[in-house]
Amino acid sequence: MKDNAELFQILMNRISDLDYIHSDDIPNIDLYMDQVTTFMEQHLAHSKRYPDDKVLTKTMINNYAKNDLLPPPVKKKYSREHMLVLIFIYYYKNLLSIGDIQTLLKPLTERYFQADSGLDLTAIYEELFSKERAQLNALQEDARKTWDIAAATFQEADDEDRELLQRFTFISLLGFDIYLKKQMIEFLIDEMACARPAGKHKKPPKKNGRETE
């Protein structure tokens, strides 16, 4: 069994290996549903928790369109901009409700989806993800500090108890950080919802549990 120090190093290596879909990787041609799900599966497989998890399914995509997260396809085809919106949804759905994602993305799809001039979704996506490496480095540094705090706890416990309790402490501290950030995100999204003109915000039904495939 790996000790905490080994697990932490594996964790840091895993985080370092994570990457996002670069805009240049997205085809410039419109895709059918099967092509969309295949592309996402190929490029986001590294982020799955379990091998048999689904990155994206036809049912998920149809639900996103039904719940007004994703603009409808044109003649059953999805554009480059559709793909960008789906990538945003993929990352946000692990943290936010369907309603929150709608509130967050709707202003972007209304203003920048297939924009004729100026900013478009591709430019926004590239600007956002260009900060990824710096953010990743900051996250790793913060994780190391949190690890040091956890590693300093329960020094009087025997080896087996200390390993367990320090790991529990590290997970709990990470969880508290996520909890606080989620509170901040939800506050900002609620402010966005309040600022939207009346009648422009269609709230989808709440969904609990795992996403339907």
TAWO-V663068 format. One record per pair of residues at least 4 apart in sequence whose C-alpha atoms are under 7 Angstrom apart, sorted by sequence separation. I is the first residue (numbers start at 1). J is the second residue. If there is no record, write none. Layout:
# TAWO-V663068
I,J
I,J
This chain:
# TAWO-V663068
2,6
3,7
4,8
5,9
6,10
7,11
8,12
9,13
10,14
11,15
12,16
13,17
14,18
21,25
31,35
32,36
33,37
34,38
35,39
36,40
37,41
38,42
39,43
40,44
41,45
56,60
57,61
58,62
59,63
60,64
61,65
62,66
63,67
64,68
65,69
73,77
74,78
78,82
79,83
80,84
81,85
82,86
83,87
84,88
85,89
86,90
87,91
88,92
89,93
92,96
93,97
96,100
97,101
98,102
99,103
100,104
101,105
102,106
105,109
106,110
107,111
108,112
109,113
119,123
120,124
121,125
122,126
123,127
124,128
125,129
126,130
131,135
132,136
133,137
134,138
135,139
136,140
137,141
138,142
139,143
140,144
141,145
142,146
143,147
144,148
145,149
146,150
147,151
148,152
149,153
157,161
158,162
159,163
160,164
161,165
162,166
163,167
164,168
165,169
166,170
167,171
168,172
169,173
170,174
171,175
172,176
173,177
174,178
175,179
176,180
177,181
178,182
179,183
180,184
181,185
182,186
183,187
184,188
185,189
186,190
187,191
188,192
189,193
190,194
191,195
192,196
196,200
2,7
31,36
48,53
64,69
65,70
73,78
96,101
108,113
115,120
157,162
196,201
64,70
65,71
114,120
65,72
112,119
113,120
155,162
112,120
113,121
154,162
92,101
112,121
45,55
44,55
153,166
41,55
40,55
70,85
151,166
40,56
150,166
37,56
150,169
37,57
150,170
21,43
147,170
146,170
33,58
81,113
69,102
81,114
68,102
69,105
69,106
81,121
32,76
33,77
32,77
31,77
32,78
30,77
31,78
30,78
31,79
30,79
29,79
30,80
28,80
27,80
26,80
104,189
103,189
100,189
103,192
103,193
23,126
99,203
99,204
12,140
67,204
60,212
60,213
59,213
57,213
4,163
4,167
